[in-house]
Amino acid sequence: MSEQYPVADVLRKRRTIRQFKPDPVPYPLLLELLDIANWAPNHGLREPWRYILYQGKARSEFTEAVIGSMSAEEKAKYAEQRIGEYAVIPCHLIVAMKEDPRQKQREEDFGAACAWIQSFQLAAWERGLGVVWKTNTYIYSPYFRRAVGVADGEKVVGVLHVGYPAAIPDPRPRSPAESKLTVRGSPDSPPRAPTED
């Protein structure tokens, strides 16, 4: 199946990765994946996305931005855990987009940025990298946004943690499409086999 339908194969095999090896991800590979994801569909070729990458020693700056956005109660409960988790993850990639004041364009751009993220995840998986797409509440924190360089008028679409998987979870079942499908009109009949006279 994978030779005939490689995209379908990658879609089915991709997993959200939450446990990473500490091995660094080569910067040229990251650039290549960013360029591949840039082929995601986007209205008017507006390419509304931009990215902020934290890797190497700068990962501690990302962690500090997350912890700085927490309440005192959250810091007491989660700060040490976050420091430990984030210290292992090789890359933190923030995906942001400029929020167009026009609703239609803003929603188109958000859809495009989400398509970009999915394209990046699939391309990364194909190259042996795992990704988890996070939308934790800190992405709305003014402290976090200032600390990582998100501009006024920009939306954080997600934070991607990227690295080589330390563990790959088993697949979880998906609902059959037919269970969510509403059909108007009668479905096309399956083609008939040719008959001989």
Accessible surface in RSA format (square Angstrom, percent):
REM  Atomic radii and reference values for relative SASA: ProtOr
REM  Chains: A
REM  Algorithm: Lee & Richards
REM  Probe-radius: 1.40
REM  Slices: 20
REM RES _ NUM      All-atoms   Total-Side   Main-Chain    Non-polar    All polar
REM                ABS   REL    ABS   REL    ABS   REL    ABS   REL    ABS   REL
RES MET A   1   138.03  71.5  85.13  56.3  52.90 126.0  60.57  51.5  77.46 102.6
RES SER A   2    51.61  43.6  45.59  60.9   6.01  13.9  16.20  34.5  35.41  49.6
RES GLU A   3   170.63  98.0 140.11 106.0  30.52  72.7  61.22 118.4 109.40  89.3
RES GLN A   4   130.52  73.0 105.10  76.8  25.43  60.5  38.19  81.3  92.33  70.0
RES TYR A   5   116.59  54.4 113.06  64.3   3.53   9.2  81.66  61.4  34.93  43.1
RES PRO A   6    72.92  53.1  71.36  65.0   1.56   5.7  72.82  60.1   0.09   0.6
RES VAL A   7   104.78  69.0 101.72  92.1   3.06   7.4 104.39  90.7   0.40   1.1
RES ALA A   8    29.78  27.4  25.56  39.4   4.22   9.6  27.78  39.1   2.00   5.3
RES ASP A   9    24.05  16.8  23.81  23.7   0.24   0.6   0.91   2.1  23.14  23.1
RES VAL A  10    26.73  17.6  25.48  23.1   1.25   3.0  26.73  23.2   0.00   0.0
RES LEU A  11    89.71  50.0  72.76  52.1  16.95  42.6  72.96  51.2  16.75  45.1
RES ARG A  12   145.38  61.0 128.05  65.3  17.33  41.3  65.88  90.0  79.50  48.2
RES LYS A  13   116.95  57.1 113.32  69.5   3.63   8.6  72.17  65.0  44.79  47.7
RES ARG A  14    39.52  16.6  35.56  18.1   3.97   9.4   2.17   3.0  37.36  22.6
RES ARG A  15    41.41  17.4  38.66  19.7   2.75   6.6  12.53  17.1  28.88  17.5
RES THR A  16    41.65  29.6  35.20  35.7   6.45  15.4  15.16  20.4  26.50  40.1
RES ILE A  17     0.00   0.0   0.00   0.0   0.00   0.0   0.00   0.0   0.00   0.0
RES ARG A  18   162.07  68.0 135.11  68.9  26.97  64.2  59.77  81.7 102.30  62.0
RES GLN A  19   113.02  63.2 108.62  79.4   4.40  10.5  33.11  70.5  79.91  60.6
RES PHE A  20    12.41   6.2   0.99   0.6  11.42  29.7   0.99   0.6  11.42  32.7
RES LYS A  21    97.37  47.5  95.97  58.9   1.40   3.3  42.21  38.0  55.16  58.8
RES PRO A  22    95.56  69.6  83.08  75.7  12.48  45.4  83.35  68.8  12.22  75.9
RES ASP A  23    68.35  47.9  64.32  64.0   4.03   9.5  17.64  41.5  50.71  50.6
RES PRO A  24   111.08  81.0 101.59  92.6   9.49  34.5 103.70  85.6   7.38  45.9
RES VAL A  25     7.06   4.6   0.00   0.0   7.06  17.0   0.00   0.0   7.06  19.2
RES PRO A  26    68.56  50.0  56.93  51.9  11.63  42.3  68.44  56.5   0.13   0.8
RES TYR A  27   110.07  51.4 105.19  59.8   4.88  12.7  70.91  53.3  39.16  48.3
RES PRO A  28    98.18  71.6  89.58  81.7   8.60  31.3  92.81  76.6   5.37  33.4
RES LEU A  29    21.04  11.7  17.70  12.7   3.34   8.4  19.96  14.0   1.08   2.9
RES LEU A  30     3.24   1.8   3.24   2.3   0.00   0.0   3.24   2.3   0.00   0.0
RES LEU A  31    77.56  43.2  77.31  55.3   0.25   0.6  77.31  54.3   0.25   0.7
RES GLU A  32    75.07  43.1  68.58  51.9   6.49  15.5  31.57  61.1  43.50  35.5
RES LEU A  33     0.06   0.0   0.06   0.0   0.00   0.0   0.06   0.0   0.00   0.0
RES LEU A  34    19.13  10.7  19.13  13.7   0.00   0.0  19.13  13.4   0.00   0.0
RES ASP A  35    87.74  61.5  85.63  85.2   2.11   5.0  24.13  56.8  63.61  63.4
RES ILE A  36    76.69  43.6  71.86  53.5   4.83  11.6  74.06  53.3   2.63   7.1
RES ALA A  37     0.00   0.0   0.00   0.0   0.00   0.0   0.00   0.0   0.00   0.0
RES ASN A  38    43.39  29.9  35.47  34.3   7.92  19.1   9.31  22.4  34.08  32.9
RES TRP A  39   221.39  88.8 196.74  95.2  24.65  57.9 174.31  92.9  47.08  76.4
RES ALA A  40     5.17   4.8   0.00   0.0   5.17  11.8   2.24   3.2   2.93   7.8
RES PRO A  41   102.43  74.7  89.57  81.7  12.85  46.7  99.88  82.5   2.55  15.8
RES ASN A  42    18.98  13.1   2.35   2.3  16.64  40.1   3.75   9.0  15.23  14.7
RES HIS A  43    99.76  54.5  90.74  63.1   9.02  23.1  70.13  72.3  29.63  34.5
RES GLY A  44    71.86  88.6   0.00   N/A  71.86  88.6  38.41 105.4  33.45  74.9
RES LEU A  45   142.84  79.5 124.67  89.2  18.17  45.7 124.67  87.6  18.17  48.9
RES ARG A  46    85.30  35.8  58.51  29.8  26.79  63.8  46.95  64.2  38.35  23.2
RES GLU A  47    91.06  52.3  78.75  59.6  12.30  29.3  11.31  21.9  79.75  65.1
RES PRO A  48    18.13  13.2   2.39   2.2  15.75  57.2  11.79   9.7   6.34  39.4
RES TRP A  49    19.87   8.0   6.02   2.9  13.85  32.5   2.73   1.5  17.15  27.8
RES ARG A  50    92.97  39.0  90.73  46.3   2.24   5.3  54.67  74.7  38.31  23.2
RES TYR A  51    61.91  28.9  39.52  22.5  22.39  58.3  33.54  25.2  28.37  35.0
RES ILE A  52    28.01  15.9  24.70  18.4   3.31   8.0  28.01  20.2   0.00   0.0
RES LEU A  53    52.55  29.3  24.11  17.2  28.44  71.5  24.11  16.9  28.44  76.5
RES TYR A  54    20.27   9.5  20.20  11.5   0.07   0.2   9.18   6.9  11.09  13.7
RES GLN A  55    61.09  34.2  54.82  40.1   6.27  14.9  21.29  45.3  39.80  30.2
RES GLY A  56    44.01  54.3   0.00   N/A  44.01  54.3  38.16 104.7   5.85  13.1
RES LYS A  57   198.71  96.9 178.52 109.5  20.18  48.1 130.16 117.2  68.54  73.0
RES ALA A  58    32.99  30.3  28.50  44.0   4.49  10.2  30.22  42.6   2.77   7.3
RES ARG A  59    56.15  23.6  56.12  28.6   0.03   0.1   7.24   9.9  48.91  29.6
RES SER A  60    62.11  52.5  54.86  73.2   7.25  16.7  42.76  91.1  19.35  27.1
RES GLU A  61   102.14  58.6  96.03  72.7   6.11  14.6  33.57  64.9  68.58  56.0
RES PHE A  62     0.00   0.0   0.00   0.0   0.00   0.0   0.00   0.0   0.00   0.0
RES THR A  63    11.49   8.2  11.49  11.6   0.00   0.0   7.75  10.4   3.74   5.6
RES GLU A  64   111.21  63.8 106.83  80.8   4.38  10.4  43.94  85.0  67.27  54.9
RES ALA A  65     2.58   2.4   0.78   1.2   1.79   4.1   2.05   2.9   0.53   1.4
RES VAL A  66     1.11   0.7   1.11   1.0   0.00   0.0   1.11   1.0   0.00   0.0
RES ILE A  67    28.34  16.1  28.34  21.1   0.00   0.0  28.34  20.4   0.00   0.0
RES GLY A  68    23.26  28.7   0.00   N/A  23.26  28.7   9.82  27.0  13.43  30.1
RES SER A  69    28.16  23.8   1.31   1.8  26.85  61.8   2.32   4.9  25.84  36.2
RES MET A  70    26.56  13.8  15.30  10.1  11.26  26.8  16.58  14.1   9.98  13.2
RES SER A  71    60.16  50.8  46.12  61.6  14.04  32.3  53.15 113.2   7.01   9.8
RES ALA A  72    85.98  79.1  69.91 107.9  16.08  36.6  73.00 102.8  12.98  34.4
RES GLU A  73   137.78  79.1 127.67  96.6  10.11  24.1  49.92  96.6  87.86  71.7
RES GLU A  74    68.20  39.2  67.42  51.0   0.78   1.9  18.21  35.2  49.99  40.8
RES LYS A  75    85.04  41.5  78.89  48.4   6.15  14.6  32.67  29.4  52.37  55.8
RES ALA A  76    95.99  88.3  51.08  78.8  44.91 102.2  64.18  90.4  31.81  84.3
RES LYS A  77   142.42  69.5 113.46  69.6  28.96  68.9  71.38  64.3  71.03  75.7
RES TYR A  78    74.44  34.8  74.44  42.4   0.00   0.0  43.60  32.8  30.84  38.0
RES ALA A  79    17.77  16.3  17.65  27.2   0.12   0.3  17.65  24.9   0.12   0.3
RES GLU A  80   154.31  88.6 145.66 110.2   8.65  20.6  58.15 112.5  96.16  78.5
RES GLN A  81    87.63  49.0  73.47  53.7  14.16  33.7  37.82  80.5  49.81  37.8
RES ARG A  82    43.38  18.2  43.38  22.1   0.00   0.0   1.75   2.4  41.62  25.2
RES ILE A  83    93.57  53.2  92.40  68.8   1.17   2.8  92.44  66.6   1.13   3.1
RES GLY A  84    41.36  51.0   0.00   N/A  41.36  51.0  35.83  98.3   5.53  12.4
RES GLU A  85    73.90  42.4  62.89  47.6  11.01  26.2  40.21  77.8  33.69  27.5
RES TYR A  86     8.01   3.7   7.77   4.4   0.23   0.6   4.68   3.5   3.32   4.1
RES ALA A  87    61.36  56.4  41.81  64.5  19.55  44.5  50.67  71.4  10.69  28.3
RES VAL A  88    60.73  40.0  59.72  54.1   1.02   2.4  60.73  52.8   0.00   0.0
RES ILE A  89    12.67   7.2  12.67   9.4   0.00   0.0  12.67   9.1   0.00   0.0
RES PRO A  90     6.06   4.4   1.05   1.0   5.01  18.2   3.21   2.7   2.85  17.7
RES CYS A  91     1.04   0.8   1.04   1.2   0.00   0.0   0.06   0.2   0.98   1.1
RES HIS A  92     0.00   0.0   0.00   0.0   0.00   0.0   0.00   0.0   0.00   0.0
RES LEU A  93     3.00   1.7   3.00   2.1   0.00   0.0   3.00   2.1   0.00   0.0
RES ILE A  94     0.00   0.0   0.00   0.0   0.00   0.0   0.00   0.0   0.00   0.0
RES VAL A  95     0.00   0.0   0.00   0.0   0.00   0.0   0.00   0.0   0.00   0.0
RES ALA A  96     0.00   0.0   0.00   0.0   0.00   0.0   0.00   0.0   0.00   0.0
RES MET A  97     0.70   0.4   0.30   0.2   0.40   1.0   0.70   0.6   0.00   0.0
RES LYS A  98   152.07  74.2 148.44  91.1   3.62   8.6  91.24  82.1  60.83  64.8
RES GLU A  99    70.20  40.3  57.67  43.6  12.53  29.8   9.90  19.1  60.31  49.2
RES ASP A 100    21.40  15.0  17.30  17.2   4.10   9.7   5.47  12.9  15.93  15.9
RES PRO A 101   124.92  91.0  92.14  84.0  32.78 119.2 102.76  84.8  22.17 137.8
RES ARG A 102   131.98  55.4 125.62  64.0   6.36  15.1  64.86  88.6  67.12  40.7
RES GLN A 103   114.89  64.2 107.79  78.8   7.10  16.9  27.18  57.8  87.71  66.5
RES LYS A 104   135.93  66.3 125.76  77.2  10.17  24.2 105.72  95.2  30.21  32.2
RES GLN A 105    35.42  19.8  35.42  25.9   0.00   0.0   1.05   2.2  34.38  26.1
RES ARG A 106    74.95  31.5  74.95  38.2   0.00   0.0  13.47  18.4  61.48  37.3
RES GLU A 107   104.08  59.8  94.25  71.3   9.83  23.4  38.40  74.3  65.67  53.6
RES GLU A 108    25.92  14.9  18.94  14.3   6.98  16.6  17.46  33.8   8.46   6.9
RES ASP A 109     7.51   5.3   7.51   7.5   0.00   0.0   0.00   0.0   7.51   7.5
RES PHE A 110    81.29  40.7  81.29  50.4   0.00   0.0  81.29  49.3   0.00   0.0
RES GLY A 111    38.85  47.9   0.00   N/A  38.85  47.9  32.86  90.2   5.99  13.4
RES ALA A 112     5.39   5.0   0.88   1.4   4.51  10.3   3.73   5.3   1.66   4.4
RES ALA A 113     0.00   0.0   0.00   0.0   0.00   0.0   0.00   0.0   0.00   0.0
RES CYS A 114    30.30  22.9  28.44  31.7   1.86   4.4  18.64  47.2  11.66  12.6
RES ALA A 115    29.91  27.5  20.63  31.8   9.27  21.1  28.40  40.0   1.51   4.0
RES TRP A 116     0.00   0.0   0.00   0.0   0.00   0.0   0.00   0.0   0.00   0.0
RES ILE A 117     0.00   0.0   0.00   0.0   0.00   0.0   0.00   0.0   0.00   0.0
RES GLN A 118    60.64  33.9  60.64  44.3   0.00   0.0  34.61  73.7  26.02  19.7
RES SER A 119    32.24  27.2  26.67  35.6   5.57  12.8  13.65  29.1  18.60  26.1
RES PHE A 120     0.00   0.0   0.00   0.0   0.00   0.0   0.00   0.0   0.00   0.0
RES GLN A 121    10.31   5.8   8.90   6.5   1.41   3.4   0.52   1.1   9.80   7.4
RES LEU A 122    32.23  17.9  30.97  22.2   1.26   3.2  31.51  22.1   0.72   1.9
RES ALA A 123     7.92   7.3   3.53   5.5   4.39  10.0   7.34  10.3   0.58   1.5
RES ALA A 124     0.00   0.0   0.00   0.0   0.00   0.0   0.00   0.0   0.00   0.0
RES TRP A 125    43.49  17.5  35.14  17.0   8.35  19.6  24.13  12.9  19.35  31.4
RES GLU A 126   118.38  68.0  87.81  66.4  30.57  72.8  30.77  59.5  87.61  71.5
RES ARG A 127   107.85  45.3  85.90  43.8  21.96  52.3  29.22  39.9  78.64  47.7
RES GLY A 128    41.64  51.3   0.00   N/A  41.64  51.3  35.02  96.1   6.61  14.8
RES LEU A 129     0.41   0.2   0.00   0.0   0.41   1.0   0.00   0.0   0.41   1.1
RES GLY A 130     0.28   0.3   0.00   N/A   0.28   0.3   0.28   0.8   0.00   0.0
RES VAL A 131     4.21   2.8   2.23   2.0   1.98   4.8   2.23   1.9   1.98   5.4
RES VAL A 132     6.20   4.1   6.17   5.6   0.03   0.1   6.20   5.4   0.00   0.0
RES TRP A 133    83.88  33.7  61.78  29.9  22.09  51.9  61.67  32.9  22.21  36.0
RES LYS A 134    55.63  27.1  54.21  33.3   1.42   3.4  16.20  14.6  39.43  42.0
RES THR A 135    78.68  56.0  60.86  61.7  17.82  42.5  28.56  38.4  50.12  75.8
RES ASN A 136    42.93  29.6  33.48  32.4   9.45  22.8  16.09  38.7  26.85  25.9
RES THR A 137   111.22  79.1 104.35 105.8   6.87  16.4  79.17 106.3  32.05  48.5
RES TYR A 138    16.82   7.9  12.08   6.9   4.75  12.4  16.09  12.1   0.74   0.9
RES ILE A 139     3.44   2.0   2.46   1.8   0.98   2.4   2.46   1.8   0.98   2.7
RES TYR A 140   137.23  64.1 119.91  68.2  17.32  45.1  91.58  68.8  45.65  56.3
RES SER A 141    19.58  16.5  13.73  18.3   5.85  13.5  15.07  32.1   4.52   6.3
RES PRO A 142    89.90  65.5  86.28  78.7   3.62  13.1  89.82  74.2   0.07   0.5
RES TYR A 143   103.94  48.5 101.70  57.9   2.25   5.8  62.55  47.0  41.39  51.0
RES PHE A 144     0.00   0.0   0.00   0.0   0.00   0.0   0.00   0.0   0.00   0.0
RES ARG A 145    47.78  20.1  47.78  24.4   0.00   0.0  12.09  16.5  35.69  21.6
RES ARG A 146   169.86  71.3 146.33  74.6  23.53  56.0  79.13 108.1  90.73  55.0
RES ALA A 147    56.33  51.8  17.38  26.8  38.95  88.6  29.95  42.2  26.38  69.9
RES VAL A 148     7.51   4.9   0.38   0.3   7.13  17.2   2.03   1.8   5.48  14.9
RES GLY A 149    44.02  54.3   0.00   N/A  44.02  54.3  33.39  91.6  10.63  23.8
RES VAL A 150    11.50   7.6   0.00   0.0  11.50  27.7   0.04   0.0  11.47  31.1
RES ALA A 151    51.26  47.1  41.87  64.6   9.39  21.4  51.26  72.2   0.00   0.0
RES ASP A 152   145.70 102.1 120.65 120.1  25.05  59.2  40.12  94.4 105.58 105.3
RES GLY A 153    47.55  58.6   0.00   N/A  47.55  58.6  36.66 100.6  10.89  24.4
RES GLU A 154    19.21  11.0  15.87  12.0   3.34   8.0   4.55   8.8  14.66  12.0
RES LYS A 155    57.47  28.0  54.82  33.6   2.65   6.3  24.78  22.3  32.69  34.8
RES VAL A 156     5.14   3.4   0.54   0.5   4.59  11.1   0.54   0.5   4.59  12.5
RES VAL A 157     5.08   3.3   0.18   0.2   4.90  11.8   0.67   0.6   4.41  12.0
RES GLY A 158     0.00   0.0   0.00   N/A   0.00   0.0   0.00   0.0   0.00   0.0
RES VAL A 159     0.05   0.0   0.05   0.0   0.00   0.0   0.05   0.0   0.00   0.0
RES LEU A 160     0.00   0.0   0.00   0.0   0.00   0.0   0.00   0.0   0.00   0.0
RES HIS A 161     3.98   2.2   3.98   2.8   0.00   0.0   3.57   3.7   0.41   0.5
RES VAL A 162     0.23   0.2   0.23   0.2   0.00   0.0   0.23   0.2   0.00   0.0
RES GLY A 163     0.00   0.0   0.00   N/A   0.00   0.0   0.00   0.0   0.00   0.0
RES TYR A 164    56.15  26.2  56.15  31.9   0.00   0.0  41.43  31.1  14.73  18.2
RES PRO A 165    22.48  16.4  13.97  12.7   8.50  30.9  13.97  11.5   8.50  52.8
RES ALA A 166    57.77  53.1  25.65  39.6  32.12  73.1  26.99  38.0  30.78  81.5
RES ALA A 167    44.16  40.6  34.11  52.6  10.04  22.8  42.24  59.5   1.92   5.1
RES ILE A 168   102.61  58.4  75.13  56.0  27.47  66.2  75.13  54.1  27.47  74.6
RES PRO A 169    65.87  48.0  51.38  46.8  14.49  52.7  62.80  51.8   3.07  19.1
RES ASP A 170   121.28  85.0 109.37 108.9  11.91  28.2  28.58  67.3  92.69  92.4
RES PRO A 171    89.69  65.4  71.84  65.5  17.84  64.9  72.99  60.3  16.69 103.7
RES ARG A 172   188.61  79.2 179.78  91.6   8.83  21.0  59.46  81.3 129.15  78.3
RES PRO A 173   133.38  97.2 102.99  93.9  30.39 110.5 114.61  94.6  18.77 116.6
RES ARG A 174   182.72  76.7 155.28  79.2  27.44  65.3  78.81 107.7 103.92  63.0
RES SER A 175    67.92  57.4  40.56  54.1  27.35  63.0  11.75  25.0  56.16  78.7
RES PRO A 176    94.04  68.5  82.67  75.4  11.37  41.3  94.04  77.6   0.00   0.0
RES ALA A 177    84.61  77.8  67.48 104.1  17.13  39.0  75.12 105.8   9.49  25.1
RES GLU A 178   143.01  82.1 129.06  97.6  13.94  33.2  42.59  82.4 100.42  82.0
RES SER A 179    79.36  67.1  35.36  47.2  44.00 101.4  45.95  97.9  33.41  46.8
RES LYS A 180   161.84  79.0 125.12  76.8  36.72  87.4  84.14  75.7  77.69  82.8
RES LEU A 181   110.01  61.3  83.56  59.8  26.45  66.5  86.90  61.0  23.11  62.2
RES THR A 182    94.37  67.1  69.81  70.8  24.55  58.5  39.93  53.6  54.44  82.3
RES VAL A 183    75.33  49.6  47.83  43.3  27.50  66.3  50.73  44.1  24.60  66.7
RES ARG A 184   210.95  88.6 180.86  92.2  30.09  71.6  80.22 109.6 130.74  79.2
RES GLY A 185    64.32  79.3   0.00   N/A  64.32  79.3  41.98 115.2  22.34  50.0
RES SER A 186   103.38  87.4  75.28 100.5  28.10  64.7  44.64  95.1  58.74  82.3
RES PRO A 187   101.78  74.2  81.80  74.6  19.98  72.6  89.80  74.1  11.98  74.5
RES ASP A 188   140.25  98.2 112.21 111.7  28.05  66.3  36.51  85.9 103.75 103.5
RES SER A 189    97.42  82.3  72.56  96.8  24.85  57.3  37.36  79.6  60.06  84.1
RES PRO A 190   110.85  80.8  97.84  89.2  13.01  47.3 104.52  86.3   6.33  39.3
RES PRO A 191   132.37  96.5 102.57  93.5  29.80 108.3 113.51  93.7  18.85 117.2
RES ARG A 192   225.80  94.8 196.50 100.2  29.30  69.8  73.22 100.1 152.58  92.5
RES ALA A 193    82.25  75.6  61.65  95.1  20.60  46.9  67.71  95.3  14.55  38.5
RES PRO A 194   133.33  97.2 104.13  94.9  29.20 106.2 115.23  95.1  18.10 112.5
RES THR A 195   122.90  87.4  94.59  95.9  28.31  67.5  71.02  95.4  51.87  78.4
RES GLU A 196   175.54 100.8 141.55 107.1  33.99  80.9  59.19 114.5 116.34  95.0
RES ASP A 197   191.05 133.8 116.08 115.5  74.97 177.3  71.65 168.6 119.40 119.1
END  Absolute sums over single chains surface
CHAIN  1 A    12960.0      10536.3       2423.7       7350.7       5609.3
END  Absolute sums over all chains
TOTAL         12960.0      10536.3       2423.7       7350.7       5609.3
